[in-house]
Amino acid sequence: MLLSEFDYHLPDDLIAQQPLPERDASRMLVVDRTTGQRQDRLFRDLPCYLRTGDCLVFNDSRVLPSRLYGHRTGHTGHIEVLLLHPLSSDALTWRALVRPGRKIRTGDGLEFSPSLRAKILGRGELGERTVQFETDLDIYAALDQVGHIPLPPYIKRPDTAEDRERYQTIFARERGSVAAPTAGLHFTRDVLARCSEAGAAEARVTLHVGLGTFQPLQHDELERNTLHSEHYSISPEAWQTINDATRVIAVGTTSVRTVESAAATGILSGDTELFIQPGAQFHRVGAMLTNFHLPRTSLLVLVCAFAGRTLALDAYRHAVEERYRFFSYGDCMLII
């Protein structure tokens, strides 16, 4: 298949730039894979679609304030560093993306604040850098002080104090992501309680969202593309809950990738490069809650693999016609 087959037209004004005042006020497009029918609902209606024997699987990864602004030592021009994941046990050495990439070379010093400096140690195949920090603080404390929430580039504004809370799920626990598992952003304590009342169990898994989730696909021939690995983990207790379920409802594509990686390999903790494409067999996931994704991305390909390409893209066209809000702070789709 060709990547160009996973495309759709999206007016710019449908890209959500701000979260709604209430997390659970988003719209929810419900798509039935068996009948092909669609329903325009609200996210608050989610418990109506749950029953005893269901298990909601949440990604509890926590977004790091991983975007840093500074300058090269001895220069005044601004630079931007996006941390991807730590490479050392003390978390002082990271893989990162840097801008402007052409100006930043191995050996350069970087300064972000009086208490946080770094040095470029090397360069990767796709232009990512190895960055080693120097700080008297705990590195995560330093990031909390200096770092910014890494809003995606289609949100055309600086991050704010509100984003520190809203670009984070209410069940975020394990720090390590550079993008939010956005389908989980809609949940409130009240919705979780009503899901439980409907008979659904919960399982928490962890996949730290990194370059593997949001990197652009390089080749139009789908099978030529590969994804960077991302680290995931599932506790034995959570895996038992998932296996005991009659229907597993993955909250977000990262939860799908985690559950299906474990189901395919039997490994509950490790790195996954799983790229789910049309024709893939889904071992455990039986339904999916997901936000709307960018055209020509691995995330849209995954949704098409689960729902069927024609059904999924028809649903996207319907969402555009009905003026749903798209992407991270946007509305969602329940595929059953």
matplotlib code that plots the C-alpha trace (Angstrom):
import matplotlib.pyplot as plt

x = [0.0, 1.0, 1.2, -0.7, -3.7, -3.9, -4.7, -7.6, -8.3, -8.4, -9.2, -6.7, -9.5, -10.5, -7.1, -7.8, -5.5, -6.8, -8.3, -12.0, -12.9, -14.0, -12.0, -15.1, -17.0, -15.5, -17.5, -17.2, -17.8, -18.8, -18.0, -19.3, -16.9, -19.6, -22.5, -20.5, -22.8, -21.8, -23.2, -22.4, -22.2, -20.4, -17.4, -19.5, -21.6, -18.7, -20.1, -23.2, -21.1, -19.4, -20.6, -19.5, -16.4, -14.9, -11.5, -10.3, -6.5, -4.9, -1.3, -0.1, 3.0, 3.6, 4.7, 8.0, 8.6, 11.1, 11.4, 14.3, 15.2, 18.7, 21.8, 25.1, 28.0, 29.6, 26.6, 23.4, 21.2, 18.3, 18.3, 15.6, 16.2, 13.5, 14.5, 13.4, 14.6, 17.5, 20.5, 22.1, 20.9, 21.5, 19.4, 22.1, 22.6, 19.7, 18.8, 17.3, 16.2, 17.8, 16.9, 18.5, 20.2, 22.7, 24.4, 24.7, 27.8, 29.4, 31.3, 29.2, 28.1, 24.5, 23.2, 19.6, 19.8, 22.5, 21.8, 21.5, 24.0, 24.8, 27.2, 26.6, 28.3, 27.2, 24.8, 22.3, 21.2, 18.1, 19.8, 19.0, 21.8, 23.2, 23.2, 24.9, 23.7, 25.6, 23.6, 23.9, 20.2, 18.4, 17.9, 14.1, 14.0, 16.0, 13.6, 10.6, 12.2, 13.4, 11.6, 8.5, 5.6, 6.3, 3.1, 3.0, 3.9, 0.3, -0.6, 0.5, 1.1, 3.6, 2.9, 1.3, 0.9, -2.5, -0.8, 1.2, -2.1, -4.2, -1.6, -1.4, -3.9, -5.4, -3.8, -0.3, 2.3, 5.5, 7.4, 9.0, 6.8, 7.5, 3.9, 0.7, -1.3, -4.1, -7.1, -6.7, -7.0, -10.8, -11.2, -12.3, -12.8, -16.5, -16.3, -14.0, -16.4, -19.3, -17.2, -16.7, -20.4, -21.1, -19.0, -15.7, -12.4, -9.3, -5.7, -2.8, 0.1, 3.1, 4.5, 6.7, 5.8, 8.8, 10.1, 8.5, 5.0, 5.3, 8.1, 7.1, 7.1, 9.8, 8.6, 5.4, 5.6, 4.2, 6.2, 9.5, 8.9, 10.1, 9.4, 11.9, 11.5, 9.6, 9.8, 6.7, 5.9, 2.9, 2.7, 1.7, -1.5, -2.5, -1.8, -4.0, -6.8, -6.4, -6.4, -9.4, -11.5, -14.1, -13.4, -10.3, -10.9, -7.6, -7.6, -5.3, -3.0, -0.1, -2.2, -3.0, 0.7, 1.6, -1.1, -0.5, 3.3, 2.9, 0.3, 2.5, 5.7, 4.7, 7.1, 5.6, 8.5, 10.9, 11.2, 8.8, 9.2, 5.7, 4.2, 0.6, -0.6, -3.7, -3.7, -2.3, -3.9, -5.2, -4.6, -6.3, -7.7, -11.4, -12.3, -10.4, -10.9, -8.7, -8.3, -8.1, -4.7, -2.6, -2.8, 0.0, 1.1, 1.7, -1.2, -3.7, -2.4, -3.0, -6.6, -7.2, -5.7, -8.2, -11.4, -10.6, -9.2, -12.4, -14.5, -11.9, -11.4, -15.1, -15.4, -12.7, -14.5, -17.7, -15.8, -14.5, -18.0, -19.5, -16.6, -15.2, -12.0, -8.9, -5.6, -4.2, -6.7, -9.5, -12.4, -12.3, -13.6, -14.8, -14.3, -16.3]
y = [0.0, 3.6, 6.2, 8.6, 6.4, 7.5, 11.2, 13.5, 17.3, 19.2, 23.0, 24.7, 26.2, 22.7, 22.1, 22.7, 25.4, 25.3, 22.7, 23.0, 24.4, 21.0, 17.8, 15.6, 18.1, 16.9, 15.4, 11.7, 10.1, 6.4, 4.1, 0.5, -1.8, -4.4, -2.3, 0.7, 3.0, 6.3, 8.2, 11.8, 11.7, 13.4, 11.9, 11.9, 9.2, 6.7, 4.7, 4.0, 1.8, -0.2, -3.4, -6.0, -7.9, -4.8, -3.5, 0.0, 0.2, 3.5, 4.7, 6.3, 7.8, 11.4, 14.2, 15.8, 19.5, 18.4, 21.4, 23.7, 27.1, 28.5, 29.5, 28.0, 29.0, 32.1, 32.9, 34.8, 33.1, 31.1, 27.3, 24.8, 21.3, 18.6, 15.7, 12.3, 9.8, 9.4, 7.3, 7.0, 5.7, 9.2, 10.8, 13.3, 12.0, 12.2, 11.6, 14.9, 16.9, 20.3, 23.4, 24.9, 21.6, 22.8, 25.2, 22.8, 20.5, 17.9, 19.5, 22.6, 23.8, 24.8, 27.1, 27.1, 28.8, 29.5, 26.1, 24.0, 23.6, 20.8, 19.6, 17.9, 14.5, 13.1, 12.9, 10.2, 8.8, 11.0, 14.2, 13.6, 14.5, 13.0, 15.7, 15.5, 17.9, 19.7, 20.8, 20.9, 20.0, 16.7, 16.7, 16.3, 19.2, 21.3, 20.4, 21.3, 24.8, 25.5, 23.2, 23.8, 21.5, 20.1, 21.2, 19.8, 22.2, 22.4, 24.3, 27.7, 29.3, 29.2, 26.8, 28.2, 27.3, 25.8, 23.3, 21.9, 20.5, 20.0, 18.4, 15.6, 12.9, 12.7, 9.2, 10.2, 8.7, 7.4, 10.4, 9.9, 11.0, 13.9, 14.0, 13.2, 10.0, 12.3, 10.0, 9.9, 13.7, 13.5, 11.5, 13.0, 11.3, 11.3, 9.6, 7.0, 6.3, 5.9, 3.6, 1.4, 1.5, 0.3, -2.8, -2.0, -2.9, -0.7, -1.6, 0.8, 0.3, 2.5, 3.5, 6.5, 8.4, 9.4, 9.7, 6.4, 7.8, 11.2, 10.9, 11.5, 8.4, 8.7, 6.5, 6.4, 2.6, 1.8, -1.4, 0.4, 2.5, 1.6, 3.2, 4.1, 1.9, 3.1, 1.6, 0.0, -1.9, -3.8, -5.2, -8.9, -7.7, -5.4, -8.1, -10.5, -8.0, -7.5, -11.2, -11.8, -9.2, -10.2, -7.0, -4.8, -1.2, 0.6, 4.3, 5.7, 4.3, 4.0, 1.7, -0.3, -0.6, -1.6, -4.3, -5.7, -5.7, -7.8, -10.1, -10.8, -11.4, -12.4, -9.8, -7.4, -4.9, -3.9, -1.8, -2.0, -1.1, -2.5, -0.7, -1.8, -1.6, -2.9, -6.6, -6.9, -9.3, -7.7, -10.3, -8.6, -5.1, -5.3, -1.5, 1.7, 5.3, 7.6, 11.3, 12.3, 12.1, 13.8, 12.6, 10.2, 9.2, 5.9, 6.7, 7.1, 4.0, 2.1, 3.4, 2.3, -1.1, -1.5, 0.0, -0.6, 2.1, 3.0, 3.1, 5.1, 7.7, 8.1, 8.7, 11.4, 13.1, 13.1, 14.6, 17.4, 18.0, 18.1, 20.4, 18.2, 19.6, 17.8, 16.5, 16.8, 19.1, 18.0, 15.6, 11.8, 8.7, 5.5, 2.5, -0.6]
z = [0.0, -0.5, 2.2, -0.1, 0.4, 4.0, 3.3, 3.8, 3.5, 6.8, 7.0, 9.3, 11.4, 12.6, 14.4, 18.1, 19.5, 23.1, 25.3, 26.1, 29.5, 30.6, 29.8, 29.2, 27.0, 23.7, 21.0, 20.2, 16.8, 17.3, 14.5, 14.3, 12.3, 11.9, 10.6, 9.2, 11.1, 12.7, 15.6, 16.7, 20.5, 23.4, 25.1, 28.3, 26.7, 26.7, 29.6, 27.6, 25.3, 28.0, 29.6, 32.2, 30.9, 29.2, 30.2, 29.5, 29.0, 29.8, 29.1, 32.3, 30.9, 32.0, 29.7, 30.5, 30.2, 27.5, 25.3, 26.2, 24.8, 25.1, 23.1, 22.1, 24.4, 23.0, 20.7, 21.1, 18.5, 19.9, 19.9, 20.7, 22.1, 22.3, 24.6, 23.4, 26.0, 28.4, 27.4, 30.9, 34.2, 35.8, 33.0, 32.3, 28.8, 26.3, 22.7, 21.4, 18.4, 18.0, 16.0, 13.9, 13.3, 10.7, 13.2, 16.1, 15.9, 18.0, 20.8, 21.0, 24.5, 25.1, 27.8, 29.0, 32.4, 35.0, 36.5, 33.3, 30.6, 28.1, 25.5, 22.2, 22.2, 18.8, 15.9, 14.9, 11.5, 11.3, 12.7, 16.3, 18.8, 21.9, 24.6, 28.0, 30.7, 33.5, 36.5, 40.3, 40.5, 39.9, 36.2, 36.4, 38.9, 36.5, 33.6, 35.8, 36.4, 32.8, 30.5, 28.5, 27.7, 24.2, 22.4, 18.9, 16.0, 14.7, 17.9, 16.8, 20.2, 23.1, 25.9, 29.0, 32.7, 31.9, 29.5, 32.3, 33.7, 30.6, 28.3, 30.9, 31.6, 35.1, 35.6, 34.3, 36.6, 34.9, 33.5, 30.2, 27.2, 24.9, 23.7, 25.5, 24.9, 23.8, 23.9, 27.7, 28.0, 27.9, 31.1, 34.4, 37.8, 37.2, 33.8, 35.2, 38.0, 35.6, 33.4, 36.5, 37.3, 33.7, 34.5, 32.9, 34.6, 34.2, 33.4, 33.3, 31.0, 30.2, 26.8, 26.7, 23.6, 21.6, 18.1, 17.1, 17.5, 15.9, 13.4, 9.7, 7.5, 4.9, 2.1, 0.1, -0.1, 3.3, 3.9, 3.5, 6.6, 10.1, 13.4, 16.1, 19.2, 22.3, 25.7, 27.2, 30.4, 31.7, 35.3, 35.6, 37.4, 34.6, 32.0, 33.9, 34.0, 30.2, 29.5, 31.7, 29.8, 27.3, 25.3, 25.6, 24.8, 24.2, 25.1, 22.5, 19.8, 22.3, 24.4, 21.3, 20.4, 24.0, 24.3, 20.8, 21.3, 24.5, 23.0, 20.0, 21.9, 25.4, 26.7, 29.3, 29.4, 26.7, 23.5, 20.6, 17.0, 16.1, 13.1, 12.8, 9.2, 7.3, 7.3, 10.8, 13.2, 16.5, 19.2, 22.2, 21.3, 20.5, 20.5, 20.5, 21.7, 19.8, 18.8, 15.2, 13.7, 11.0, 7.4, 6.2, 9.7, 11.4, 13.8, 11.0, 9.4, 12.7, 12.9, 9.3, 10.2, 13.0, 11.4, 7.8, 5.5, 3.7, 6.9, 8.8, 6.1, 5.5, 9.3, 9.0, 6.1, 8.2, 11.1, 8.8, 7.4, 11.0, 12.1, 14.8, 16.5, 15.4, 16.9, 20.5, 22.1, 19.8, 19.8, 19.7, 18.0, 19.5, 17.2, 18.3]

ax = plt.figure().add_subplot(projection="3d")
ax.plot(x, y, z, "-o")
ax.set_aspect("equal")
plt.show()
